[in-house]
Amino acid sequence: MTHADDTLLSTKARTVQIHLVSGDPRGVRIFSRAGWDGYLLVIPRHCIDSQQQVTDELSRIGTVILRGPAGNGRARLRITHSVPAAAELGRFRKNPCWTDMYILGRERDYSRIVARQVALRLIQAARSTGVAEVEDTYPTPPKPVLAVVRHDVDSYTREALTFLTLSGLELFDAAPTKEIDTIEDTREETPPAATAVRASGEAPTPPAQDVHVGAEQLAEKAYYDEDMQLLLDLRYLKVGQQLRFRQPRRGLTHKATVEPDGALRFQGKRYSSPSGAAVAASGTSTNGWTAWHTTDGRALDDLRRTARKRKSTP
């Protein structure tokens, strides 16, 4: 791997956590670290039936890597994004040539665009070394992306390469990859409130150390007041109702209550949006709509979709 000063691998000192799901160091493992909302899930072939222990990670969008021998002394890789990550389990199970499955994901929302761009970066990084055969999972050229997405992809890929190296998958070139063209039309995943900004041809670029919060605020700003009030008006939520935000790997369950205007009160402080309260609880950028759940397990995002559909029905 490349060890130049401009390597994609992070050079900052940090502590990495490795969760041995079954207690076996050669079994299913989850790599993570404090201060980063991403993770790497590793599933060896002999543990493929242990998937019920990581259903949370498998149910999310993921950048998935399958590894196996190519038959000529080289490794073989298949790198793609999957919605959800569990969708690639069938391929892994059916084809015995694959020996290990790696899933890169996020505790908060990991958009399809970012997951796909990370996969493209890893494909390029793997092909640069020439030590592995990489399947062509994206035959069409990638579309350009917003600057904020590019920064997110850069940051995530840098961490992902570190975690992949720690897991023993050292088949990627750590040198900087070709920069992604900017400004992709992401209207499928971004509410209309954000499209007006994009129409000007200038995408907002938040501070590099916290690009996730900036992107979420842009997409959510015009929605949270109306949506939370809608949930109260249609009685999907009640004033004073308790919501929960679980972080199982950290062993934490955060609790918040719904205010009369739809704000959330967490640890005595009032937050005007679900994401604001979620960020305060987790200490990192978090999508509150998917993080906060009712006591019977329904995510705010599910309630919001149901409420919007009901409102739009004559």
N, C-alpha and C positions, 0 to 999 in steps of 0.2 A: 504494500500500500504506500501511497505517497505520504511523505512526512515533511513537506515543505511548509514554510510559514503561512502560506495561503491555503492550507488544507481545509477541507470542509469539516473535519473532525474538530470538535470543541477542545480547547486547551485549558479550560478553566477547571480548577479543582472542585470536586463535588462528590457526594456520597450517593451511591446507587443501591437501591434495594432490590433483592432477588427473592421473590416469593415462591417457595417450593410448594406447589399446590397439594401434592400428596406426601411431601416430606422427602421424596426421592430427588437427589440432585441431577439425575439423568432423566427425570420425568417431565411433566408439564411445569413450565416456569414462566413467571411474569416479572419482567424487568421494569422498574420505574424509579423515579427519584422525586424528592420534595422540590417544589418550585416549577415542575414541568407537568402539564396535564396529559402528557402522552404516556404510552406504555408499549412494551413488546411482549407478546404472548408467543411462547415456543411450544409446539406440540410434536413430539417425536412419534413415528409411526406406531411403536409398540404401546403408546398411550392414547391412541385415537378414540378408544371407547371411554375415555375420561372426560369427554366434552361436557358432561352435565355439571362438572365442577367449575366451568368457566363460561356458563351460559350468558352471563352479563356481557363479557367481552365479545362473544360470538354473535350477539344480537345487534351489535353496532356496525356502522360502516368501517371498513378496514382496508389497509393496503396489505395485500397478501403475497407472500413469497413461498413457493414450493421448491424444495431442493432435492436433488437426487444425482446419481452418477450418470454420465453421458455415454459410458461404454468405451471411451477412448482415453481414459485416465483423467478426463476433465469432468468438472461438475456441470450439472444441468439446472437451470433456473427458469421458473415461470413467475413473472411479477405482474400483478394487476391490482385493481381495486375491486372491492366486492360489497354489495349492498343486500343483505348484511354480510359480514365476514364468513358466517356459517355456510353461505352459498357455495364456497369453494371446498367445503368438507367432502362433498360427494366426489369431486375429482380426486382429492387426496386419498380417499378411501378406495376408490375403484382401481386406481393405477398404482401398482406396487413399486413402480420405478421411483416414486417420491418417498423420500425417507423422513423428511421433516417439513413442518408447516410453521411459518412465521407470520404473525399478524401484528401490524402496527396500527394502533388506534388512539383514541382520546377519551378521557373521562367525560368531557363536554362534547358538543357537536363537532364531528369531523366531517366536513362537507364532502360531497362527491368530487367537487372540483379540486379541492386540496388533496384528497386521497389519490385521485388520478394523476395529478401533477407530481406528487411524491413518487408514485410508481414509475412515472416517466423518468424522473431524475435517477432513481435507483437502477433502472434499465440501462441508462447511459453510463452510470458509474460502474456497473458490472461489465458492460461491453468494453469499457476502456481498459480493463485489466487484461482481457484476452484469455483468462484462465477458465472461463465458464461459457457454456453454450446457453444463450438466452432466447427463449421463445418470443416470437413476434406477436405480442398480445394487443398492440395498438398499431394496426396497419395504416391508419390515416394520420396525417401530420397533426400535432397538437395545436389547439387554438391559442391565441394570445390571451393573457389574463390580466386582471387588474393589478396595479402596483402593490396594493395591500395583500393580495393573494400571493404574489411573488415573494414578498417578504416573509409571509407565513410559511410558504413552502421551503424557502431557504433555511429558516430557523428550525422547522420540524425535521427536514432532511439531515441537518447537521447533528441533531440529537439522535435521530434514527440510526445513522451510521455508527455512532458510538455504541449504541445498544446492540446492534447487530454484530459488531466486533466482539463485544463482551460475551455474546452468546456463542461465539465460535464461528460465525459466518463471515469469514474474511475474504470475500470475493469481490469487494467493491473498491474502486479507485476513490480516494478521499480528496483528490484535487478538485477544484471548482469545476462544475459542469457548465455547459453552455447556458447563458442566461435566457430565461423564458421571455418571449415577447409579451408586452403588457397590453392591457385592455381587452378582456374577453367579455362578451355579453353573457352575464350570469343571471338573467332574469328568471330562469326557472327556479332558482334557489333563493332569490332576493326579493323581498316585498317591494311593491311599487314605490314606497317612500324613498328607496335608494336609487331608483332608475333616473330620477330627475338630476341627481348629481352626476350620474354617468353620462347623461345626455350632453353635458357641457364638454365632454371629452377629457375631463380631469378627474381622476379618481383620488379621493382623499387618502393621504398616507399618514397614519398615526405614528407616534413614537415607536421606534424599533423594539423597545423593551416591552411594549404592551400592545401589539398590533391587534390581538384578538378582541380586546375590549372595544377598541375603536371601530372595528368592523361590526360588532354586534350592536353597538349603540347606533350606528348609521342605519342598520336594517330595522331596528326595533323602536326607534324614537317615536315615530308617528303612530305606533300601534299599542304600546303597553297600557296607556290610560284608557283608551277605548275598549280594548280587549278585556282588561280586568273588570272594568265597569260592566261590560256585557255579560261576563260570567256571573256577576252579582245580580244583574237585572233578570237574567234567565234562571237564577237560583241554582246554578252549577256550583257556586260558592256562597258561603254565608259570612257575614261580618263576625269576626272573632274565631272563625274556623282555623284549626291548626293544620299547617302543612309541614311535610318532612322532606329532608334532603339527606339521603344516605350516602356515605362514602365507606363501603364495606372493607376495602383494603386498609383503610386507616382506622377502622373500627369506630367510626363516628356517625352519629345521627343528629342533624341540625333541625331545629324546630322554629317555625315562624307563624305568625297569626295574620289574618286578613283584616285590613283596616276598612272603614266605611267607604273610602274613595278608591279602594282597590290596591292601595299601597300595602307593603308587607312590613311587619314589625319583627325585627330579629335582635335578640339580646338587648331589648330596650331602645333600639334605634329604629327610626322609620326610613324605609327605602321605597322610592317611588316606582321601582320596577322589580320584577322577579329576579332579573339578572343582577341588579345591584345588591340585593340581599344574598344571592348565591355567591357572588364574588367576595362579599364580606365574610361569608361562612367558610369558604374554601381557601381563601387567600390567593386565588389565581383566577384567570378569566374563565367564566362559566356561564353557560346558557341556562338562565333560571327557569325558562319554560319547560325544559326537559329535566332539570334537576329537582325541582319541587314537585312533590306528589301529595295527594290527599291521603288520609289515614287508611283508606281502602285501596291505595295503590295506583290511582289514576294520575298520570302526569298532567300538569297544567296545559302542556301543549296539546294533549289529546282532548281535553275539555274545550280548549280554544277552537280547535278544528270543528268539533261538534257544534259549538255555539255559533260559529260563523256560518256553517252549513244551514243550521236552523234559521238564522236571521235572514239568509238569502232565499229561503224557500217561501214562496207566496202563501 
